[in-house]
Each structure stands twice: as structure tokens, then as C-alpha cells.
Amino acid sequence: MEAVIGVLVIVIVVFAIVTLLRSVRIVPQQRMDVVERLGKYKRTLSPGLNILVPFVDAVRSKVDMREQVVSFPPQPVITSDNLVVSIDTVLYFKVVDPVRATYEISNFLQAIEQLTVTTLRNVIGSLDLERALTSREEINRHLSTVLDETTGRWGIKVTRVEIKAIEPPPSIRDSMEKQMRAERERRATILNAEGHKQAQILTAEGEKQAAVLRADGDRQARILQAEGQAKAIRTVFDAIHTANPSQKVLAYQYLQALPQIANGTANKVWIVPTELTRALEGMGGALGGLANMVGDVPKSNVDAASVEREAAAAAEAAAAEAAQVNAQVREAEAQVSGDPDRTAALPAPDPIPPSAALGGADYNGVQNREHA
């Protein structure tokens, strides 16, 4: 009998302990427990210590109220240009109503995943690959709007949807890499061309400024040179005017300049006209008339005989030089025409006597007597 009583006491103690355990429920923070009484929703236990009716009340589900993140596996999606891309998505959500999350849908996480995949395919199907790669913010915003409207009646709030990666096919990736490489090369070429253009512009500006400065310097140098030459000519003219040279001295100076003109390095052929004697005669007469007009009389200290001898020698040298030049002219014409006898056809120039340069009147008388 005592043994039966002992067993009964043990059973009562165990039952009391089990009843106590089932009647007391401690709920942690950020969790809500849905309680059913005899299979029907009774209440929702808040965080802390809660008392239940043992063997009558039962906890149906324990709902985590914190924001949760779930990453879905890559999903194949076809774009509007018929390219299959693989898209990874990440979903952020939290339960705002544990009762509806428990009774409105059996598995809300699976439902959210399938809804995300179908919405993503609808959105990506209306975009081409280029736009899909550059419109992630637009896609995320559209997914968040659709999922939030649908999951709201389930007591779930979708806070954010992010696309982790959009993976095109390998062939498309190779083409994109080539396109990107070509674009970078194009930009580099454009930058090099811009730099070369700027360098040429700066070089041209520098050359322009240098040319302007050189031209200005040349202009000033020529002005100074011209002023110097003008002063030199004025000084020489004043000196000649002060010395009051005779026309014989001027003719002598002219005859001295004739050999220098004939021996110039740039004078390959110097044609001496046959009327040279008449030109010299006219110039001598003009100089004589000019001397009579301005009262050009040689000074008393000038030796006329010596000047006349020097002028005669210079005239003979000029005549010889003219004859030599005329012979060269005849030889050149013969070589051009191919007729060696043509040299004889050219008339020889008349010799220039010294009196033609020293006294125009004497030479005119000689010529008149010869023609008579």
C-alpha cells in the first residue's frame, strides 16, 4: 500500500511540474508567439513572462519580428533582345503582423521568392541588355513597389530589394570587353589628338609672335639703315656741292665705274649697245651744260693735264672692256644659233675715244667730219 501511495505521489509531483511548465511561457525580445486554444486563435504573446492554460492553450508559431535578409539563387531571365542573363537578388523584409503571417499564407518566405522571380522576369523582359545593366535602381524600385503591395496582406513589409549581379552569357561578355576596350582606345586617341591640337596651337601662336617680333625688328633695322644711308648720301652730296667738281671729274668717275659693272659676279652676259658712244657724248654734253648753268668751274689748284690723262686711260680701259664683252656676246649668240660664222655678222661697237667722255663738243666735231 505504501508503494502505491509513493508512486501516486510521484505521479502527482510530475504532473504538477509539467503543468507548471506548460502554463508559464517566457517570450524573448523581438519575437511574437501565436497561441491557439483548442485549435482556434486565442492571442499573441508579447515579449516577457506569459501564463497559459495548461493542456488547453498551445503555441502555434514563433514569429521573429526583426528585419530579415534572404538571398535567392541566380535566376535565368530573358531580355527584350533575346539574351539569357542570370540575376542574383537579395531581399530585405520584416513581419509586421504575426497573425496574418501565420494564417494568411502557409510559407511566406517561399511565396516572396517566387513573387520576386516572376516580377523580375516581367521587368527585365521589357528591357534590353544595355538598359538592364544601367538601370538597376529603376529595377530595384519597381520590384520593391510590386512586392510591398502583394505582401502587405500577408502582414509582411518588404523594405528593400537589391540585384547583386547580372551575368550575361560568356560570348556577350567577350563582346562587351572588346567594346569597352575599343571605347577606351577611342577616348585615349581623342585625348592624344586634343593634346596634339593644343600643342600645335601653342606652337603656332609662338611662331606668330616670333614672326611679328622679327618683322618689327627688321622694320626698325631697315628704318635705321635707310636713315643712315640718307645721312650718308646727304653728307656726300654736301661734300660734292662744297667741292664744286667739274664735269671732267664726273666723267672720269663714271668711266671708272664701267669696268666694275662689267666684272660683276651676277653679270653673265653684258650687252653693250652700239649707241654707247652717243650716250656718253650726250651725257658729257649734259654735264657740260649743267656745269655752265651752275657755274661749275674747276678750282685753280686742279691739274687739268693730269686729270685729262687719267680720264683718257680710263676711257681706253672701258673701251677695251666693252669690246671684250661684245665679243663674248657674239660667241654666246653663235652657240645659241649653232652658226659659228654668225659672229662676223654682228657689227663691232664704235670705239669710245677719251675725248667723248672729256669733251662732248670735240668729239661731235670729229664725228661730223668723219660722216662728211
C-alpha positions in Angstrom: 0.0 0.0 0.0 2.8 2.4 0.8 4.4 1.6 -2.5 1.2 2.6 -4.3 1.0 5.8 -2.3 4.6 6.6 -3.1 4.1 6.1 -6.9 0.9 8.2 -6.8 2.8 11.0 -5.0 5.5 10.9 -7.6 3.0 11.0 -10.4 1.2 14.0 -8.8 4.5 15.8 -8.5 5.5 15.1 -12.0 2.1 16.2 -13.3 2.3 19.4 -11.3 5.7 20.2 -12.7 4.6 19.5 -16.2 1.5 21.6 -15.7 3.6 24.5 -14.3 6.0 24.3 -17.2 3.1 24.4 -19.8 1.4 27.2 -18.1 4.4 29.5 -18.0 5.8 30.9 -21.2 8.8 33.3 -21.5 9.0 35.1 -24.8 12.3 36.8 -25.8 12.5 40.3 -27.2 11.6 40.9 -30.9 9.5 37.7 -31.0 5.8 37.1 -31.0 4.1 33.8 -30.2 0.8 32.9 -31.7 -1.4 31.0 -29.2 -4.3 28.7 -30.1 -6.9 27.4 -27.6 -8.4 24.2 -28.7 -7.2 24.8 -32.3 -8.5 28.3 -32.5 -6.5 31.5 -32.4 -6.6 32.9 -28.9 -4.0 35.6 -28.6 -0.4 36.7 -29.3 2.1 36.5 -26.6 4.3 39.6 -26.2 7.9 39.5 -25.1 8.3 38.7 -21.3 6.5 36.3 -18.9 3.1 35.0 -20.1 0.7 32.5 -18.4 -1.2 29.9 -20.4 -3.9 27.5 -19.6 -2.1 24.1 -19.5 -3.3 21.4 -21.9 -5.8 23.9 -23.4 -3.6 26.7 -24.9 -0.8 25.8 -27.3 1.7 27.9 -29.2 1.1 27.7 -33.0 4.1 29.6 -34.3 7.0 31.7 -33.1 7.4 34.7 -35.4 10.7 36.7 -35.5 9.8 40.4 -35.7 13.3 41.6 -36.7 14.2 42.6 -40.3 15.4 39.6 -42.2 17.6 39.3 -45.3 17.4 36.4 -47.7 19.5 35.8 -50.8 17.8 33.9 -53.6 19.8 31.7 -56.0 20.6 33.0 -59.5 17.6 33.0 -61.8 17.8 32.9 -65.7 15.9 35.8 -67.2 15.4 36.6 -70.9 15.8 40.3 -72.0 13.9 42.0 -74.8 16.8 41.4 -77.2 16.5 37.6 -76.6 19.6 37.2 -74.4 19.5 34.9 -71.3 21.1 36.6 -68.3 21.5 35.2 -64.8 20.3 37.6 -62.0 21.0 37.3 -58.2 18.7 39.2 -55.9 18.8 40.0 -52.2 15.5 40.7 -50.3 15.1 42.6 -47.0 11.8 42.2 -45.2 10.2 42.1 -41.7 6.9 40.7 -40.3 4.6 43.4 -39.1 1.6 41.2 -38.3 2.4 37.8 -36.9 -1.2 36.6 -37.0 -1.7 37.2 -40.7 1.8 35.9 -41.5 0.8 32.7 -39.8 -2.8 32.3 -41.1 -2.8 34.1 -44.5 -0.1 32.1 -46.1 1.5 28.8 -45.4 5.1 29.7 -46.2 5.6 33.4 -46.8 9.4 33.1 -47.5 8.8 30.8 -50.4 6.0 33.0 -51.6 8.2 36.0 -51.5 10.9 34.2 -53.5 8.5 33.1 -56.3 6.9 36.5 -56.4 10.4 38.1 -56.8 11.4 35.8 -59.6 8.2 36.4 -61.6 8.3 40.2 -61.1 11.9 40.3 -62.1 11.3 38.4 -65.3 8.5 40.8 -66.2 10.7 43.8 -65.6 13.8 42.5 -67.3 11.7 41.1 -70.2 10.8 44.7 -71.2 14.4 45.9 -71.2 17.4 45.2 -73.4 20.7 44.1 -72.1 22.3 47.6 -72.2 19.4 49.2 -70.3 19.2 46.3 -67.8 22.8 46.8 -66.9 22.5 50.5 -66.4 19.0 50.6 -64.8 19.5 48.7 -61.6 18.0 51.5 -59.4 14.9 51.5 -61.6 14.5 47.7 -61.4 15.0 47.7 -57.6 12.4 50.4 -57.1 9.9 48.6 -59.3 10.5 45.3 -57.5 10.1 46.9 -54.1 6.8 48.5 -55.1 5.3 45.3 -56.5 6.4 43.1 -53.6 5.3 45.6 -51.0 1.8 45.8 -52.5 1.5 42.0 -52.7 3.0 41.0 -49.3 1.1 43.7 -47.4 -1.9 41.5 -47.0 0.3 38.8 -45.5 1.5 41.0 -42.7 5.0 41.4 -44.3 6.8 44.6 -45.1 9.4 44.4 -47.9 11.9 47.1 -47.1 14.4 46.7 -49.9 15.2 44.6 -52.9 18.7 44.6 -54.4 20.2 43.0 -57.5 23.6 41.6 -56.7 24.7 40.7 -60.2 23.6 40.4 -63.7 25.7 37.8 -65.6 25.3 37.8 -69.4 26.4 34.8 -71.5 30.2 34.3 -72.0 30.1 35.4 -75.6 28.3 38.6 -74.7 30.8 39.3 -72.0 33.7 38.9 -74.5 31.9 41.3 -76.9 31.3 43.8 -74.1 35.0 43.6 -73.1 36.0 44.3 -76.7 33.6 47.2 -76.9 34.9 48.6 -73.7 38.5 48.2 -74.9 37.6 49.9 -78.1 35.9 52.7 -76.3 38.9 53.3 -74.0 41.2 53.3 -77.0 38.9 55.8 -78.7 39.0 58.1 -75.7 42.7 57.8 -75.5 43.0 58.7 -79.2 40.7 61.7 -78.7 42.8 62.8 -75.7 46.0 62.4 -77.7 44.5 64.4 -80.6 43.3 67.1 -78.3 46.8 67.3 -76.7 48.4 67.4 -80.2 46.0 70.1 -81.3 46.7 72.2 -78.2 50.4 71.8 -78.8 50.1 72.9 -82.4 48.0 75.9 -81.5 50.6 76.9 -78.9 53.4 76.4 -81.3 51.6 78.4 -84.0 50.9 81.2 -81.5 54.6 81.2 -80.5 55.7 81.2 -84.1 53.3 84.0 -84.9 54.5 86.2 -82.0 58.1 85.4 -83.0 57.4 86.3 -86.7 55.8 89.6 -85.6 58.7 90.4 -83.4 61.2 89.6 -86.1 59.3 91.6 -88.6 59.1 94.6 -86.2 62.9 94.3 -85.6 63.6 94.0 -89.3 61.4 97.1 -90.0 63.1 99.1 -87.3 66.5 98.0 -88.7 65.6 98.9 -92.2 64.3 102.3 -91.0 67.6 102.9 -89.2 69.6 101.7 -92.2 67.6 103.9 -94.5 68.1 106.9 -92.2 71.8 106.1 -92.1 72.0 105.9 -95.9 70.1 109.1 -96.2 72.5 110.9 -93.9 75.5 109.4 -95.8 74.0 110.5 -99.2 73.3 113.9 -97.7 76.8 114.2 -96.4 78.3 113.1 -99.7 76.0 115.5 -101.6 77.0 118.3 -99.3 80.7 117.5 -99.8 80.4 117.3 -103.6 78.4 120.6 -103.6 81.1 122.2 -101.4 84.0 120.8 -103.5 82.2 122.0 -106.8 83.7 119.3 -109.1 84.0 119.9 -112.8 82.2 117.8 -115.5 85.5 116.2 -116.5 85.9 114.7 -113.0 82.4 113.4 -113.1 83.0 111.8 -116.4 86.2 110.3 -115.1 84.3 108.8 -112.1 81.7 107.3 -114.5 84.4 105.7 -116.7 86.0 104.2 -113.6 82.7 102.6 -112.7 82.2 100.9 -116.1 84.8 98.0 -115.5 83.2 97.3 -112.1 79.7 96.9 -113.7 81.1 94.6 -116.4 83.0 92.4 -113.9 80.0 91.8 -111.6 79.5 88.2 -110.4 75.8 88.3 -111.5 76.6 89.7 -115.0 76.9 86.5 -117.1 76.3 88.4 -120.4 76.6 92.2 -120.6 75.3 93.6 -123.9 77.0 96.8 -124.9 74.8 98.7 -127.4 76.4 100.4 -130.4 74.9 103.7 -129.3 77.2 103.7 -126.2 79.4 106.4 -127.7 76.4 108.6 -128.4 75.1 108.1 -124.9 78.5 109.0 -123.5 78.6 112.0 -125.8 75.1 113.2 -124.7 76.0 112.6 -121.0 79.2 114.6 -121.5 77.3 117.4 -123.2 74.6 117.4 -120.4 77.3 117.5 -117.7 79.0 120.4 -119.6 75.7 122.3 -119.9 75.0 121.6 -116.2 78.4 123.0 -115.3 77.7 126.2 -117.3 74.3 126.6 -115.6 75.5 126.2 -112.0 78.9 127.9 -112.7 80.8 124.6 -112.3 84.4 125.8 -112.8 87.3 123.7 -111.7 89.3 125.0 -109.0 92.6 126.6 -109.8 94.6 124.1 -107.9 93.4 121.1 -110.1 95.9 119.9 -112.7 93.9 119.7 -115.9 96.5 117.8 -117.8 96.9 115.1 -115.3 93.1 114.7 -115.0 92.8 114.5 -118.8 95.5 111.8 -118.9 93.8 109.7 -116.3 90.4 110.1 -118.0 92.0 109.0 -121.3 93.4 105.9 -119.7 90.1 105.1 -118.0 88.3 105.6 -121.3 90.6 103.2 -123.1 90.2 100.6 -120.4 86.4 100.9 -120.6 86.5 100.6 -124.4 88.7 97.5 -124.2 86.3 96.0 -121.6 83.3 96.8 -123.8 85.0 95.2 -126.8 85.7 92.1 -124.8 82.1 91.9 -123.6 80.8 92.4 -127.1 83.0 89.5 -128.3 81.5 87.3 -125.5 78.0 88.3 -126.6 78.8 87.3 -130.3 80.2 84.0 -129.1 77.1 83.3 -127.0 74.8 84.1 -129.9 76.8 81.8 -132.2 76.5 79.0 -129.7 72.7 79.5 -129.3 72.1 79.7 -133.1 74.6 76.9 -133.9 76.2 79.0 -136.7 79.9 79.7 -135.9 80.1 82.3 -138.8 77.4 84.4 -137.3 79.9 86.1 -135.1 81.0 88.0 -138.1 77.5 89.3 -138.8 77.4 91.3 -135.5 78.7 94.8 -136.0 81.6 95.8 -133.7 80.8 98.7 -131.5 82.4 102.0 -132.2 85.4 102.7 -130.0 85.0 105.3 -127.3 87.7 107.9 -127.6 88.7 109.7 -124.4 87.6 113.0 -125.8 84.0 111.6 -125.9 84.0 111.5 -122.2 86.1 114.5 -121.5 84.7 116.9 -124.1 81.5 116.4 -125.9 82.0 119.2 -128.4 85.3 118.0 -129.8 84.0 114.5 -130.3 81.0 115.8 -132.1 83.2 117.8 -134.5 85.2 114.7 -135.2 82.2 112.6 -135.9 80.7 115.3 -138.2 84.0 115.4 -140.2 84.0 111.6 -140.5 80.5 111.5 -141.7 81.2 114.3 -144.2 
